[in-house]
């Protein structure tokens, strides 16, 4: 039914980088590929990518980013990059009879779209939004302001908004005002891969896992504040807080020293595959302390492993996945005291951890399977094409 789709997937982040949209895009590409006539990924060159690309089942075409493109500000960086590579992209379209272009960066898409429309006004273009920082995120200021202008100037056929718990209502409002079609998709989680270990960890061990990269939007500093208060409440200094991908985070390491809890905080390397799954399964509770987005892959992978999660609700955006005290614990944003109380509760109630964890995995199997995700995406293609 869908084998007439030839898709060029244009990305800004892609493996060998791990985590975030890079991991999501690579998994999506593999899962959807059997249903497509052809699929090609176009991505920036990353040192060491040759090894990954040789084993990746989908053709990857890389383009080095020249130094004059490296401004550090996405709105400027993407503009120069698009001008630099557009001829290559148009050649790929012609050589491979591409009829669908799927962007994974709204700003990047806005620069490419006018060139592509000039080349072929009938080309179907989709843009996936992997997260939306919102206008209150000052560090995105310039890109946020001009990005909104570009959205209305050069719209695609449809936006696919990946609902990861971020403030997508704001983006929806922008698109609605400009009459730009959009649809919602969710993460797909491989529940055959992310599953509970056959042998559970000792009941004497209590480890709290912060599963995200320690970037500012995920608020690893709040996680440490919560953990310190938790330590003071239980008076048990055998418990640990684990940070993933944080072994080189001097700022976090210094914060742990400043708070006097460095002996209870572990800063781990970037993990993937079995190492990541083992880390999740050796944790007792997984936490999400972002004020913007807690419904990403990391939290859902933990739920698939039957781990109880405690997350800030992000103004109600988490309730489409988590029912409080049933398959996870929702905390009103900024209510650190309630977060601490919930950690204390799960620390004292292994039975409740077990119950919430089991319900969490059932939820992921029912609502976040890759099969459902792929069917949704293909149906959107079909309706548009």
C-alpha positions in Angstrom: 0.0 0.0 0.0 2.8 2.4 0.8 5.6 1.1 -1.4 5.3 4.0 -3.8 6.9 6.3 -1.2 10.5 7.4 -1.9 11.6 9.4 1.1 14.6 11.7 1.6 15.1 12.2 5.3 17.0 15.5 5.9 18.4 15.7 9.5 20.5 17.9 11.6 21.3 15.4 14.3 22.2 11.8 13.5 24.3 8.9 14.9 27.0 8.2 15.9 25.7 10.9 18.2 23.6 9.2 20.9 20.4 10.3 22.5 17.7 12.8 21.8 16.4 13.2 18.3 19.5 11.4 16.8 18.5 8.1 18.3 14.8 8.6 17.6 15.4 9.4 13.9 17.7 6.4 13.4 15.2 4.0 15.0 12.3 5.6 13.1 14.2 5.2 9.8 14.8 1.5 10.5 11.3 0.7 11.6 9.5 2.4 8.7 11.9 1.3 6.0 10.3 -2.0 5.1 7.1 -0.1 4.1 8.9 2.3 1.7 10.0 1.9 -1.8 13.2 3.8 -1.0 14.7 5.8 1.9 17.8 7.9 2.0 19.1 9.9 5.0 21.0 13.2 4.4 23.0 14.2 7.4 26.0 16.4 8.4 29.3 14.7 8.6 30.4 13.7 12.1 33.9 12.4 12.8 33.8 8.6 13.0 30.5 8.3 11.2 31.9 6.1 8.5 31.9 3.1 10.8 28.2 3.7 11.7 27.1 4.3 8.2 28.6 1.0 6.9 26.4 -1.0 9.3 23.3 1.2 9.1 20.7 -0.6 6.8 19.6 2.6 5.1 21.9 4.7 2.7 23.3 7.7 4.5 24.7 10.6 2.5 26.9 12.9 4.6 27.9 16.5 4.0 30.7 18.2 5.8 29.9 21.5 7.4 32.4 24.2 6.4 33.8 26.4 9.1 32.0 29.5 7.8 28.7 27.7 8.7 29.7 27.2 12.3 28.1 30.2 14.0 26.7 28.3 17.0 23.3 30.0 16.5 20.9 27.6 14.8 19.0 30.3 12.8 22.3 31.5 11.2 24.1 28.1 11.1 21.2 26.4 9.3 20.9 29.2 6.7 24.5 29.0 5.6 24.4 25.2 5.7 21.3 25.0 3.5 22.9 27.3 0.9 26.0 25.2 0.9 24.3 21.8 0.4 21.1 22.6 -1.6 22.6 21.6 -5.0 23.5 18.2 -3.5 20.1 17.8 -2.1 18.4 18.6 -5.4 20.7 16.1 -7.2 19.7 13.4 -4.7 16.0 14.1 -5.4 16.5 13.8 -9.1 18.7 10.8 -9.1 16.4 8.8 -6.8 12.9 9.9 -7.9 12.2 11.2 -4.4 8.5 12.1 -3.9 8.6 12.8 -0.1 11.0 14.9 1.8 10.9 14.6 5.6 12.8 17.2 7.6 13.7 16.7 11.2 14.5 20.4 12.0 11.9 23.2 11.5 14.5 25.9 11.0 16.5 23.9 8.5 13.3 23.0 6.6 12.3 26.6 6.3 15.5 27.4 4.4 15.3 24.4 2.1 11.6 24.6 1.2 11.7 27.6 -1.2 14.5 26.0 -3.2 12.7 22.7 -3.3 9.4 24.3 -4.3 11.2 26.1 -7.1 12.6 22.8 -8.3 9.3 20.8 -7.9 6.2 22.6 -6.7 4.4 19.2 -6.3 7.0 17.7 -3.9 5.4 16.6 -0.6 7.3 18.0 2.4 6.9 17.0 6.0 8.6 18.6 9.0 8.9 16.8 12.3 9.3 18.8 15.5 11.2 16.9 18.1 10.5 19.4 20.9 9.5 23.0 21.4 11.4 25.1 23.9 8.8 27.9 24.1 9.3 31.6 24.2 10.3 31.6 27.9 13.5 29.6 27.0 15.8 32.6 26.8 18.8 30.6 25.4 16.8 30.0 22.2 15.8 33.6 21.9 17.0 34.7 18.4 16.3 31.3 16.8 12.9 31.2 18.5 11.9 34.6 17.2 13.0 34.3 13.6 12.1 30.6 13.5 8.4 31.5 14.1 8.6 34.0 11.2 10.1 31.4 8.9 7.4 28.8 9.7 4.7 31.0 8.2 6.8 32.1 5.2 7.8 28.7 4.0 5.3 26.1 5.3 5.5 22.3 4.5 2.5 20.2 3.6 2.3 19.1 7.2 4.0 19.4 10.5 4.4 16.2 12.6 4.7 17.3 16.2 6.4 14.7 18.4 4.6 15.1 21.7 7.4 14.6 24.2 5.6 16.6 26.9 7.1 19.9 25.9 5.0 23.0 25.4 3.5 22.1 22.1 0.3 24.1 22.6 2.3 27.2 21.7 3.5 25.7 18.5 0.0 24.4 17.7 -1.3 28.0 18.1 1.3 29.4 15.8 0.4 26.8 13.1 -3.3 27.3 13.5 -3.1 31.0 13.0 -1.3 30.4 9.7 -3.6 27.6 8.7 -0.7 25.2 8.5 -1.8 21.5 8.9 -0.3 19.5 11.7 -0.7 16.2 13.4 0.6 14.6 16.6 2.8 11.5 16.8 4.5 9.8 19.8 7.7 8.1 20.5 7.9 4.4 19.6 9.5 2.2 22.3 11.1 -1.2 21.5 9.6 -3.2 24.4 11.4 -6.3 23.2 14.7 -4.5 23.9 13.7 -2.3 26.9 12.3 -4.8 29.3 12.8 -5.8 33.0 15.8 -7.9 33.9 15.1 -11.5 34.8 16.8 -11.1 38.1 15.7 -8.0 40.1 18.2 -6.0 42.1 18.6 -6.4 45.8 15.9 -4.7 48.0 18.7 -3.2 50.0 19.8 -1.1 47.1 18.1 2.1 46.2 19.3 4.1 43.2 17.7 7.1 41.7 18.4 7.5 38.0 18.4 10.8 36.1 18.2 9.3 32.6 18.7 12.3 30.4 21.8 14.0 29.0 22.5 16.7 31.7 21.6 19.6 29.4 20.0 22.8 30.9 16.5 22.1 29.6 16.4 18.8 31.6 17.3 20.6 34.8 19.9 18.3 36.3 20.5 20.9 39.0 16.9 20.5 40.3 17.4 16.7 40.4 20.4 17.2 42.7 18.5 19.6 44.9 15.7 17.1 45.3 18.1 14.3 46.0 19.8 16.3 48.7 16.5 17.0 50.4 15.6 13.3 50.0 18.9 12.2 51.7 18.2 14.5 54.6 14.7 13.0 55.0 15.7 9.3 55.1 19.1 9.6 56.7 20.3 6.7 54.7 23.6 7.5 53.0 23.8 4.2 51.1 21.4 5.5 48.4 22.7 6.9 45.1 21.8 9.4 42.5 23.0 8.4 39.0 23.5 10.8 36.1 23.9 9.5 32.6 26.3 11.0 30.1 27.7 13.3 32.9 31.3 12.0 33.5 32.7 15.1 31.9 30.2 17.6 33.5 32.5 19.7 35.7 29.6 22.0 36.6 27.5 19.1 38.0 30.5 17.5 39.7 31.3 20.8 41.4 27.6 21.2 42.4 27.7 17.8 44.1 30.8 18.8 46.1 29.2 22.2 47.0 26.1 20.4 48.3 28.3 17.9 50.3 26.7 14.8 48.6 29.5 13.9 46.2 29.9 10.4 47.8 26.2 9.7 46.9 26.3 10.9 43.3 27.7 8.9 40.4 28.5 10.6 37.1 28.3 7.9 34.4 29.5 7.8 30.8 27.2 8.0 27.8 25.5 4.6 27.6 23.6 2.7 24.9 22.4 -0.8 24.1 22.8 -3.4 26.8 24.8 -1.1 29.1 21.9 1.4 29.1 19.3 -1.2 29.7 21.3 -2.7 32.6 21.7 0.7 34.1 17.9 1.3 34.0 17.2 -2.1 35.5 19.7 -1.5 38.3 17.8 1.6 39.3 15.0 1.8 41.8 13.3 5.0 40.6 13.7 7.1 37.5 13.1 10.8 37.7 12.3 13.6 35.2 12.9 17.1 36.5 12.6 19.3 33.4 10.1 22.1 33.5 9.6 21.8 29.8 9.7 18.1 28.7 9.7 14.9 30.6 7.9 12.6 28.2 10.8 11.8 26.0 12.3 8.4 25.2 14.3 8.2 28.4 11.3 8.2 30.7 9.3 5.8 28.5 12.2 3.4 28.2 12.4 3.3 31.9 8.7 2.6 32.1 9.1 -0.2 29.6 11.7 -1.7 32.0 9.0 -1.7 34.7 10.6 1.2 36.6 8.4 3.6 38.6 9.0 7.1 37.4 8.5 10.5 39.2 8.2 13.5 36.8 7.1 17.1 36.8 3.7 17.2 35.0 4.7 20.1 32.7 1.4 21.9 33.0 -0.6 18.7 32.4 1.3 17.6 29.3 2.3 14.3 31.0 -1.2 13.2 31.8 -1.7 11.7 28.3 0.7 9.0 29.3 0.9 8.8 33.1 -2.0 8.3 35.6 -0.8 9.5 39.0 0.0 6.7 41.4 -1.0 4.1 38.9 1.7 3.9 36.3 3.9 6.7 37.6 3.9 9.7 39.9 3.1 13.2 38.6 4.3 16.3 40.5 3.1 19.9 39.9 5.9 21.8 38.3 8.3 23.5 40.7 6.8 21.6 43.7 10.1 20.2 44.9 8.8 19.3 48.4 6.1 17.0 46.8 8.8 15.4 44.6 10.9 14.7 47.7 7.9 13.2 49.5 7.2 10.9 46.6 10.8 9.7 46.6 10.5 9.0 50.3 7.2 7.1 49.7 8.8 4.8 47.0 11.9 4.3 49.2 9.7 3.0 52.0 7.3 1.0 49.8 9.0 -1.6 47.5 5.5 -3.1 46.9 4.3 0.2 45.5 7.4 0.5 43.3 6.6 -3.0 41.9 3.0 -2.2 41.2 3.6 1.2 39.5 6.5 -0.3 37.5 4.4 -3.2 36.2 1.5 -0.8 35.2 4.1 1.4 33.5 5.3 -1.3 31.2 1.7 -2.3 30.3 1.0 1.4 29.4 4.0 1.6 27.1 3.1 -1.7 25.3 -0.5 -0.5 24.8 0.2 3.2 23.8 3.7 3.5 22.6 4.4 0.5 20.3 6.4 1.1 17.1 3.7 -0.6 15.2 1.2 2.1 16.1 3.7 4.9 15.5 4.6 3.6 12.0 1.0 3.1 11.0 0.2 6.7 12.0 3.1 8.1 10.1 2.3 6.1 6.9 -1.3 7.1 7.0 -0.3 10.8 7.2 1.9 10.2 4.1 -0.9 8.5 2.3 -3.5 11.2 3.0 -1.2 13.9 1.9 0.3 12.2 -1.2 
